[in-house]
Structures are given as C-alpha cells and as structure tokens.
C-alpha cells in the first residue's frame, strides 16, 4: 500500500515535531522551509565570537517531574541536556533601591514580608494561590480535540485550580499593585507580567525547577529535532518558500514554491505564520466570522527589539535577569513607551561568550512591528540611525545602573521586528502569535479551516500564547488527529 504523503510548510519546532511523529506512524513527509536553518523563532546566531540567544529563556518540562519531560524524550534525549535554573526570577533595579524576586516561593514570601509586613494578607494570598498551580498536573498526552466525557470528568479534579484562574485571569499588574500599601512592593508588582495569572504560572514552575534554560541554546535545541526528523526518514527542503497552496474542489492537493515549482501531497499542513497562510497562501477563501474578527482585532503578542552586547567583563555578582525600572517613560521612534526593560546576563552558559566575557541582551517589547519593517524597506539609513540611538540610550542607562559596560563592549547586534519578519515571516514580527492573555481563555482557533479538506494548521497561530512547549505539542497533537482519521493507532518509536 502506498504511504500517504504529507507536505509541511515550515521547519520550526511545530513542523519538525509533526514531521517526526507522522514519519513514526507510516506517513511520507516533506518539509518546505523558507530559511536555510531549522527552528523558526527558536534560533540564535553568531556575531564576532559571541553566540546570540534568540529565543528560549526557560523550557517548561525541563525536569522529569513534569509530564512534558516524557513527551520531549520521545524525540530528544533530555537526560543528555543540562539546564540552568536561576535562583532569582528578576532583580528589580530602581533609581535608589532594589528588590530581589526569588524563584523559590517560600523565600520570595519571606523577602516580601520582611519589606512589607503591612501587606501580609495580600502577600500570603498571592503565594498561596501561586502554589495551587503545583497541585494539579495538566494532561499533555492527548489533543484537546480528543477529550471525551471521562476526560472531562477528570478535569473536575482541577476545579480548585479553575477557581484560582477565574479569580486572577482579569487582574492586571497595575490593578494588583494597588492592593499593596508598601511603596516598594507596589512599585515592583506594577512591573509583573499581565495578567497576574501569567506571572503566577511562571513562578510556580520556577519554584519547582521545571522550566530551566537549556545550556545548548535555542538553535542547537532546534537542530536536535531536525536530526530526529531526518533519522525518521523525513526530507527537508531549505530556501524553499511556499507561495500558494493548490486547491482542487475545496481540497488541498499541493503547494507552489516561489520559483513556480509544484509539489503534490494527500495532506497539506501549515506550520507557518497564520495570516500569511489564510490570506496569502489560501487567498482568504476559507475563513469564518471568528477568524475575520480575530485577525482584524490583531490581539498579538509583541515583537521585540533585542540589543545584544558582547562585553569583556564577567558580571559574576549579577543574576541572569535584571529588570531596570525607569524614573520616567522612555519613548522610541515607533511610539512605544517603556516603564522598564529586561536585561538578560549570560555569564554562566558555555558557548555564548568567550571565557571571562559576557553576552548581555536587552529586550524591548513593541506592537508596532510594521513600523520597523517599513522603515527598513523605505529608508535604510534612518533605520540604522534609529537603532543606533536606542543602543546609545540603553548603554547609558546600563552604565548608570550596572556599570562596567562602556569601554568593554566588543560586539553590538540589534534585532528589530523587521528582523523577525524578514527571517520568519511572522505577522507584525510577533514572537508568539496571539497575546498571553489568550492562554487561559477559550481558544477560538481550530486546526482546520471551514470548507477546506485535507488541510491543517498548527503551531502558535492556533495555540494562543505560543511558546516552544505549546508548538511542540501542537505538532504531536496533529499527528494523533491525522492517525485517528485514518484509523491508525498512534505510535511513538523511541
């Protein structure tokens, strides 16, 4: 019997994951990738002897106690990976004071109570509810599309957690900060992630040391999936940008590459940018009112401006993540305004910086990605000067707050939303698709489009909140869905 052929658009973690599992289950797959390397957004790059980390800050499921660890192990050997689990989530630097946000919840509570005994009730409520996330393990083994009645009954056991989520899901950092009396704690909480539910989830996993940073970095992590896919017999075509999906009688039957070359398949899967897929590759012919509404609303995760510095200094006394809180708003040319920004200090990971030197990354979120893409396209000189101005401003701030920067800089690299759009095609340069707020809400996106057969979407554009674990699971889930429709038992060959 001939194998069914599946074409996957995109060699990011979602595409590689789906490719691996489909190959394991007897399908013939080919992946077409516009870039010349795997990983999509899960990547990194070399600059002047430094290796710039472009993605992973923490990998959910890095510890065997988390159910995702078992799934990661289906494709990569997790036991061979080393992970860094920071003791500090953020060191907050204000103009005249600082606050250590410990990753350990008991230590964090103790620190907060010592500073703000007047806020004892609010602090203990926050820590107590954060710990409740640890009392229930989510099910990752099956797609949500497979949840039957017994599965839903099992979810009833999570009712205490559901109540916690409902309690915090609409509480912004600003709202939560107003519950505190102590001015320092109030100022710190204003800069927590919003909704507060997201901050609580991350803290709960950091406390258990289950979302560590893989010391091999993002690009090498992606290449582990590429290697597994090739071992499974898959085929990747790099520098092969897809321009159209071929449709016959409302069935996806193939793809057309930018150079006009055509490839046929029984099933087409898009693991690339959602807007490009729906409105360019498919000409907007297969939508719904929900899809139109969501894409018009464009409630996206931000893109980033990342300034990476190679510094001939060690910064041994500094934690991995520092949040600099500004005395007044800092505004950049695209109109984005910042009350604070994060500094990532890579001084304990081999391979990112030469010995006794440090890679430092400054990250600014922006939802005005198209500004940077248009500026780069229309006026490269102004694009360059705008980047230089931001670098100069931030280095001055770093020198005042941290020190040891000016005079020790060996490398400067600036990635803007134009960079993300250029290399990944992500709509507006969004690094994780739909906004974080959607993680804990009902998902309006499906893996299939109305009226179109033999076609699926996967990855961050159908899994709100994105992130490496989500897109990995999206690929695995889709392979299960395809197997079930073909009445095949889903197998994992380890």
Steps between C-alpha positions, in 0.01 A plus 500: 500500500633846411571728792299819533714800425490804725659834414586722797564871450758623753791328679444659839447285809134439407581388146790280609296350783208410271743368240668268752175352630347461155813320376480272805144413402563403141446825312735640238572861586690791351563834668543819299681779684568855375811544717825302472492367858239326718323637805305801376490734798688247715838614379827683565784646297875570509650847526873570549574201720174520697192285446180698541211322669183575307224315676488266800516652847351198673370168369186366668550132571875517559465282812385133503226588750314692229284295258644682199844353576380158385368646175821692429682171549303342218700711254813619681715356780419734786738315735793628293396864531610732779268770632562817697233571762551855632447564869374847413219575253578872483719747681306827488723807479340833581688829507571480873395152612467141383286192557586132452217290362611152600393200294444303819151588622570463872808717473307754291223516760753544781672783314173677423375468857826639642462806278124540530352340814204732455412304182512158667149396396546589133848346478392171657194483273720549192752232600230258616309525173821473297579171675158365402625474143735231626222281637360397161681360199355589162455217252734537203480154344185550292367786287221706648295384200502149654356598838207263555257491791739309736768752413270785588411330828872476576525873445252550785788413732655824387207708626704660781750615236217619274375720783849646544527570128160666493600710799821635340448484124377856464727655762765716338834579662385859548179388672683259726762757600225724636421237765837561669577770753879477493635735229792273397289186463233701324759629252639149442161339439413764240769340285384140537364327189136566416267340570640410841390144426788473252753617760361245745526214252865575418591540868332172591716312247821684585444409864494131402801547267302368205563774243876528479709651224666234276871580494531393134289803401202532268655425161674181613177401676315539167764295322431209735149487348640534149735207565215286634281583201773404254567178695131419460540524122354847448616744234555875549524751215672817620483834316167380363239767565140394434295757307165318457311195615342315207127443544279272290129465581559649847774248574865586564704294255841668482716810520667744263841635592615854433698378197185339354591142587200287604478211746198278555385329820199335663508741796639853533597634842594861569734558794573854397356847559120492530420815307728401213341155492139612502515820298797444266553129445123438494388845373263547795248257351460276804415714801222550751360800683709398802820486295428834335421659834815373671733598218337842474533549877864378480542436873858383454797427717752780448803487281837592649790729458796305637834670552774244564833611641823306517686634805851427623384484861363214713211650708533202735302672774196561283205261450386377160209746468498863610201729456596866487214724611518847348423824687304627198360354181751417230352547152644369173432608142222247436299656783555220753540618859685315775483516877761224525698252295669166555870421482605139447854431624652180363804452720448137601439332162787365291507582130317833508802711587878445510654415837483780759264697277123547499215506253240752611160539331261793545143441392230753417151384406321681220167447328598731216696245300385628164662837573843336509438284196382801297788717625757239402336462160460871424790672677788274604711794622231621738442139606869478592508831688184414696662175615820681594306752709328226700833323556663823621212580738489152652876470542495829694226363726688172550819682592316700768315203649740209453835645394790340321348545154655794316856429393445124519260451208638268231182420307166670437211331321150639458200292395177690433153383398625542142753227579230262624277576201788457259614163631178341625221684318307533827219752470613835644807320632302349787723253680223280641189561293197587708536696824577334836156591630352241264688208659242462774194577291289298259696444179308634196746346253476154348752286319269484199347776291130499409422347161851372429593131509840331536648812659609579855666784690712458811743690717467831678233638268249240618641466854458840672799603706742310279824392659722200422304242709169609345619475141680168564178357642302650212705294254463185708125559539452545127678172425256327738203665330614390155564145624155477657330613179690235309409242767862447592622442853732786597849365565811650653824332396770584753 
